[in-house]
């Protein structure tokens, strides 16, 4: 009999439950790759960011742990693009071919629910005076840099009409504990990063709350 497992995959979480009734305990997948918070942010439909949404995708586990034959099972609200967003995230997920208890997972059907929380509109990070972002430079956290750890952080800021990011708060960082969010806030205060404001009637909107994702991976200079 084909077994079904439900997995919750919101940001980095992945929890297995609901294995076949005869099983003594839920079987948990062992993930090799799974989407991070940045993947979830970039997949979120822009038109749906203010209210958020949810979707679930059903997949089959292949012999090598890949998720195949995936299809959208549900989407709330319908037609907002969250189903396609969830489907794109599943392409970044791969598990070991066995469950955590060592039993084979091939042929199992998974239901993967995704939750997209409300968040400010996403804007691409820019460098000083709106130029191309060239890396964190001297703002790269010292410990992460010395260990060769790369990552990214999202900050929510008021975006002025001239592109300055002000009154910034940390939204998330990955990996956690490496001070990437704090570094991003310092960069915004120093105007080492900027963003391009939204235009209405060809005029830039002032003081709109936005989110920018700051990557930390380029060499300092």
BELTA-V511117 format. One line per field, one symbol per residue. ss: DSSP state (h for helix, s for strand, l for the rest). phi: phi as a letter, one per 30 degrees, with the letter a starting at -180 (. if undefined). psi: psi as a letter, one per 20 degrees, with the letter a starting at -180 (. if undefined). A space follows every 10 residues. Layout:
ss->???
phi->???
psi->???
This chain:
ss->lllsssssll llllssslll llllllllll ssslllhhhh hhhllhhhll llssssssss sllllsssss ssssssllll lhhhhhhhhh lllssllsll lllsllllss ssssssllll ssslsslhhh llllllhhhl lhhhhhllll sssssssssl llllssssss sssslllllh hhhhhhhhhl lllsslllss llsslllsss ssssssllll l
phi->.dccbcbcbc hcdabcaide edddaeccdc dcbadcdddd edddeedcdd ciaaabbcbc dddcjdcbhd bdcaabddic jddddddddd dccbcddcdd djddcejdcc ccdbccdead edbddbddhi dddcjdhddd eeddddcicc aabcbcbdcd dcjdcbhdbd cabbddicid dddddddddd hdbbacddcb hicddchcdb bbccdbaddd b
psi->ppqqppppnp diqopqrkrq hiphqqppqo pgqqqrhhgg ghhpphijhg hraqqqpprq prhjiqorlq qphrppqqji jhghgghhhh ijpprqiqrh jiqqipiqpq oopppoqqrr qpqpqraqkj rppjriciip pgghghikpr arqpqprpor hjiqoqlqqp grqprqjjkh gghhhggghj kiqarpqqpp kjpppqlppr pqpoqohqqq .
